[in-house]
Amino acid sequence: MRDAIEKADVLIEALGWIRRFRNKVTVIKLGGSVMENPDALRHCLIDIVFMETVGMRPVVIHGGGAAISRAMAEAKIEPNFIQGRRYTDDATLKIVEEVLAGQVCSHITQEVEDIGGRAMSLNLDPQCVLFGERMTLPGENGEEIDLGHVGNVTEVDRATIENLCYAGQVPIIPSMCIDKKTGQKLNVNADTAANAVAEALGAEKLVFLSDVNGVRTDKDDPDTLVHSLNREKAEAMIKSGQIASGMIPKVEACLETLARGVSKIHIIDGRLRHSLLLEIYTNTGVGTEIVL
């Protein structure tokens, strides 16, 4: 009886959050070690099906860097990273499309269906919802560094994504886009694609499933998790060095996205079982929420 009462208490705690976020869009970025761990991925997708079932409108953006690297190794193509981004020539782009928009996107979609949810793969062919243009990076001397077929998202087909959400389906979107002018397919960083989609949809939440439990005052100590972070505190932590290396551009991009209309951003450890539900439907959460 005590266990049953405790379960009821959990449901009551979740009730307020379920009502609050009903019909609200949440964009979820899947990537990193979550994609490499079948159990972790399945539990994340179970959470996503639960969210849709209780009235939220989840939208999934996914990467697949490790799977792409394996396919490139099998094809004996040496990867080349420039400032953290994969240089994408013709041969690499072919593998990115086959793995990311093909195998990975189809696998995630089928997993959602197997769990009992409904999902739609928006994998460029036949349906593309992300459009963009080629990008370059600034060099040390101000020159432009070419990245090959790498792009930024400049336009999102909001109507298609929203129509799927209204129909009770979970859109599954690979981090690729098409240049409308040339028809060229482009490889896109999954974090920046997720930011673009969240902004275009005016999402209530954007959730990054990470390999860490969030922003920490000591990056090596998970017990120093910062549960809530605003611009002032984030800038102070960057200045002090508490936020460093790869977390700096992630946090800065989050602040920019919040300024463009997304209500709240979360960074959580996707390897923690049911981390999505614990973050969204409990009073304390398990990661870092970032607000303006």
C-alpha positions as CSV (number, residue, x, y, z in Angstrom):
1,M,0.0,0.0,0.0
2,R,2.8,2.4,0.9
3,D,4.4,1.8,-2.6
4,A,1.1,2.4,-4.2
5,I,0.6,5.7,-2.3
6,E,4.1,6.9,-3.3
7,K,3.3,6.2,-6.9
8,A,0.1,8.2,-6.6
9,D,2.1,11.1,-5.0
10,V,4.4,11.1,-8.0
11,L,1.5,11.3,-10.4
12,I,0.0,14.1,-8.4
13,E,3.3,16.0,-8.5
14,A,3.4,15.5,-12.3
15,L,-0.3,16.6,-12.8
16,G,0.4,20.3,-12.5
17,W,3.3,20.2,-15.0
18,I,1.2,18.0,-17.4
19,R,-1.6,20.6,-17.4
20,R,0.9,23.5,-17.7
21,F,2.7,22.1,-20.7
22,R,-0.3,20.6,-22.5
23,N,-0.3,21.6,-26.2
24,K,3.2,23.1,-25.8
25,V,6.0,22.3,-28.2
26,T,9.2,20.8,-26.7
27,V,12.2,20.4,-29.1
28,I,14.5,17.6,-28.0
29,K,18.1,17.2,-29.4
30,L,19.3,13.6,-29.4
31,G,23.0,13.0,-29.8
32,G,26.2,11.9,-28.2
33,S,26.5,8.7,-26.2
34,V,22.7,8.4,-26.0
35,M,22.7,7.5,-29.6
36,E,25.3,4.8,-29.0
37,N,23.5,3.2,-26.1
38,P,20.4,1.2,-27.2
39,D,18.9,1.1,-23.7
40,A,19.5,4.8,-23.1
41,L,18.0,5.7,-26.4
42,R,15.0,3.5,-25.9
43,H,14.2,5.0,-22.5
44,C,14.5,8.5,-24.0
45,L,12.1,7.6,-26.7
46,I,9.7,6.0,-24.1
47,D,9.8,9.4,-22.3
48,I,9.0,11.2,-25.6
49,V,6.0,8.9,-26.3
50,F,4.8,9.6,-22.8
51,M,5.1,13.3,-23.4
52,E,3.0,13.1,-26.5
53,T,0.5,10.9,-24.9
54,V,-0.2,13.4,-22.1
55,G,-0.6,16.3,-24.5
56,M,2.8,17.8,-25.1
57,R,4.1,18.2,-28.6
58,P,7.7,16.8,-28.8
59,V,9.8,17.4,-31.8
60,V,13.1,15.4,-32.2
61,I,16.3,16.6,-33.8
62,H,19.1,14.1,-34.0
63,G,22.7,13.8,-34.9
64,G,24.8,10.7,-35.4
65,G,28.4,11.6,-35.4
66,A,29.8,8.3,-34.1
67,A,27.8,6.3,-36.6
68,I,29.0,8.6,-39.5
69,S,32.6,8.1,-38.3
70,R,32.2,4.3,-38.3
71,A,30.8,4.4,-41.8
72,M,33.6,6.6,-43.0
73,A,36.2,4.2,-41.4
74,E,34.6,1.3,-43.3
75,A,34.8,3.3,-46.5
76,K,38.5,4.2,-45.7
77,I,37.7,7.9,-45.7
78,E,39.8,9.9,-43.2
79,P,37.6,12.4,-41.2
80,N,38.7,16.0,-41.1
81,F,37.5,18.3,-38.3
82,I,37.9,22.0,-38.5
83,Q,37.1,24.0,-35.3
84,G,35.0,21.1,-34.2
85,R,33.0,20.8,-37.4
86,R,33.3,17.9,-39.8
87,Y,34.7,18.9,-43.2
88,T,32.1,17.5,-45.7
89,D,33.3,16.8,-49.2
90,D,31.2,14.9,-51.8
91,A,32.1,11.4,-50.4
92,T,31.5,12.4,-46.8
93,L,28.2,14.0,-47.7
94,K,27.0,10.8,-49.3
95,I,27.8,8.9,-46.1
96,V,26.2,11.5,-43.9
97,E,23.0,11.3,-45.9
98,E,23.0,7.5,-45.9
99,V,23.7,7.2,-42.2
100,L,22.0,10.2,-40.7
101,A,19.0,10.8,-42.9
102,G,18.7,7.2,-43.8
103,Q,19.6,4.6,-41.2
104,V,19.6,6.7,-38.0
105,C,16.4,8.6,-38.7
106,S,14.6,5.5,-39.8
107,H,15.8,3.6,-36.7
108,I,14.5,6.3,-34.3
109,T,11.2,6.5,-36.1
110,Q,10.7,2.7,-36.0
111,E,11.7,2.6,-32.3
112,V,9.0,5.1,-31.5
113,E,6.4,3.1,-33.4
114,D,7.5,-0.1,-31.7
115,I,7.1,1.5,-28.3
116,G,3.5,2.4,-29.2
117,G,3.8,6.0,-30.4
118,R,3.4,7.5,-33.8
119,A,6.3,9.2,-35.6
120,M,7.2,10.6,-39.0
121,S,10.7,10.6,-40.5
122,L,11.4,14.0,-42.1
123,N,14.6,12.7,-43.8
124,L,15.0,15.0,-46.8
125,D,13.4,12.5,-49.2
126,P,10.5,12.9,-49.7
127,Q,10.0,15.5,-47.0
128,C,12.5,18.2,-46.1
129,V,11.7,20.8,-43.4
130,L,15.1,22.4,-42.9
131,F,16.5,24.8,-45.5
132,G,19.8,26.7,-45.4
133,E,22.9,27.9,-47.0
134,R,26.6,27.0,-47.0
135,M,28.7,28.4,-44.1
136,T,32.3,29.2,-43.6
137,L,34.3,29.8,-40.4
138,P,36.6,32.8,-39.7
139,G,40.3,32.0,-39.8
140,E,43.0,33.5,-37.5
141,N,43.8,36.2,-40.0
142,G,40.2,37.0,-40.9
143,E,40.1,34.7,-44.0
144,E,37.1,32.4,-44.6
145,I,37.6,28.7,-44.0
146,D,35.7,26.5,-46.3
147,L,33.9,23.5,-44.7
148,G,32.6,21.9,-47.9
149,H,28.9,20.9,-47.8
150,V,28.3,22.3,-44.4
151,G,25.4,24.7,-43.7
152,N,23.4,26.8,-41.4
153,V,19.6,26.5,-41.1
154,T,18.0,29.7,-42.4
155,E,14.4,28.5,-42.8
156,V,12.2,25.9,-41.1
157,D,9.0,24.5,-42.6
158,R,7.0,25.2,-39.5
159,A,3.6,24.3,-40.9
160,T,4.6,20.7,-41.7
161,I,6.1,20.1,-38.3
162,E,3.1,21.6,-36.5
163,N,0.6,19.7,-38.6
164,L,2.3,16.4,-37.6
165,C,2.3,17.5,-33.9
166,Y,-1.4,18.3,-34.1
167,A,-2.0,14.9,-35.6
168,G,-0.4,13.2,-32.6
169,Q,2.8,12.3,-34.4
170,V,6.4,12.9,-33.3
171,P,8.5,14.6,-36.1
172,I,12.0,13.0,-36.3
173,I,14.4,15.4,-38.1
174,P,18.0,14.6,-39.0
175,S,20.5,17.5,-38.8
176,M,20.7,18.1,-42.5
177,C,19.2,20.9,-44.7
178,I,18.8,21.8,-48.4
179,D,19.9,25.0,-50.1
180,K,16.7,26.1,-51.9
181,K,18.6,28.0,-54.6
182,T,20.9,25.1,-55.6
183,G,19.2,22.0,-54.3
184,Q,22.5,21.1,-52.6
185,K,22.2,19.0,-49.4
186,L,24.2,20.2,-46.5
187,N,25.5,18.7,-43.2
188,V,24.4,20.8,-40.2
189,N,25.5,20.8,-36.6
190,A,22.7,19.1,-34.6
191,D,22.8,21.7,-31.7
192,T,22.4,24.6,-34.1
193,A,19.7,22.8,-36.0
194,A,17.8,22.2,-32.7
195,N,18.2,25.9,-31.8
196,A,16.8,26.9,-35.3
197,V,13.8,24.6,-35.0
198,A,13.0,25.7,-31.4
199,E,13.1,29.4,-32.5
200,A,10.9,28.8,-35.6
201,L,8.3,26.9,-33.5
202,G,8.4,29.3,-30.6
203,A,9.0,26.3,-28.4
204,E,8.1,26.2,-24.7
205,K,11.2,24.1,-24.1
206,L,14.4,23.1,-25.9
207,V,16.1,20.1,-24.3
208,F,19.7,19.0,-25.0
209,L,20.4,15.4,-24.0
210,S,24.0,15.5,-23.1
211,D,26.7,13.3,-21.7
212,V,26.8,15.3,-18.5
213,N,24.1,16.2,-16.0
214,G,24.2,19.9,-16.9
215,V,26.3,23.0,-16.1
216,R,28.6,22.5,-13.1
217,T,30.6,24.9,-11.0
218,D,33.3,22.2,-11.2
219,K,33.1,20.5,-14.6
220,D,34.6,17.3,-13.1
221,D,32.2,17.0,-10.2
222,P,28.6,16.1,-11.0
223,D,27.6,17.0,-7.5
224,T,28.3,20.7,-8.3
225,L,25.3,20.8,-10.7
226,V,23.8,24.3,-11.2
227,H,20.0,23.7,-11.3
228,S,19.1,27.1,-12.7
229,L,21.1,29.6,-14.8
230,N,20.3,33.0,-16.2
231,R,22.3,35.3,-18.5
232,E,23.9,37.2,-15.7
233,K,25.1,34.1,-13.8
234,A,26.1,32.3,-17.0
235,E,28.3,35.3,-18.2
236,A,29.9,35.4,-14.7
237,M,30.7,31.7,-14.8
238,I,32.2,32.0,-18.3
239,K,34.3,34.9,-17.1
240,S,35.5,32.9,-14.0
241,G,36.3,29.8,-16.1
242,Q,33.7,27.6,-14.4
243,I,32.0,27.3,-17.8
244,A,34.8,26.4,-20.2
245,S,35.7,24.6,-23.5
246,G,32.8,23.0,-25.3
247,M,30.2,24.2,-22.8
248,I,30.8,27.9,-23.6
249,P,29.4,27.9,-27.2
250,K,26.5,25.7,-26.1
251,V,25.5,28.0,-23.2
252,E,26.0,31.1,-25.4
253,A,23.8,29.6,-28.2
254,C,21.2,28.8,-25.5
255,L,21.1,32.5,-24.4
256,E,20.7,33.7,-28.0
257,T,17.9,31.2,-28.6
258,L,16.1,32.4,-25.4
259,A,16.4,35.9,-26.6
260,R,14.5,34.9,-29.8
261,G,11.4,33.6,-28.0
262,V,12.1,30.1,-26.6
263,S,10.8,30.0,-23.0
264,K,13.3,27.7,-21.4
265,I,16.3,25.5,-22.3
266,H,17.4,22.4,-20.4
267,I,20.7,20.5,-20.5
268,I,20.4,17.0,-19.0
269,D,22.2,13.7,-18.9
270,G,20.4,11.5,-21.5
271,R,22.0,8.4,-20.0
272,L,20.0,8.7,-16.8
273,R,16.9,6.6,-17.1
274,H,13.8,8.7,-17.7
275,S,15.8,12.0,-17.4
276,L,13.3,13.7,-19.6
277,L,10.4,13.0,-17.4
278,L,12.3,13.8,-14.3
279,E,13.4,17.1,-15.6
280,I,10.0,18.2,-17.0
281,Y,7.5,16.7,-14.7
282,T,9.1,17.0,-11.2
283,N,9.6,20.0,-9.0
284,T,13.3,19.7,-8.7
285,G,14.5,18.3,-12.0
286,V,17.8,16.6,-12.7
287,G,19.7,19.0,-15.0
288,T,20.3,22.6,-15.6
289,E,17.5,24.9,-16.8
290,I,18.6,28.1,-18.6
291,V,16.4,31.2,-18.6
292,L,16.9,34.8,-19.5
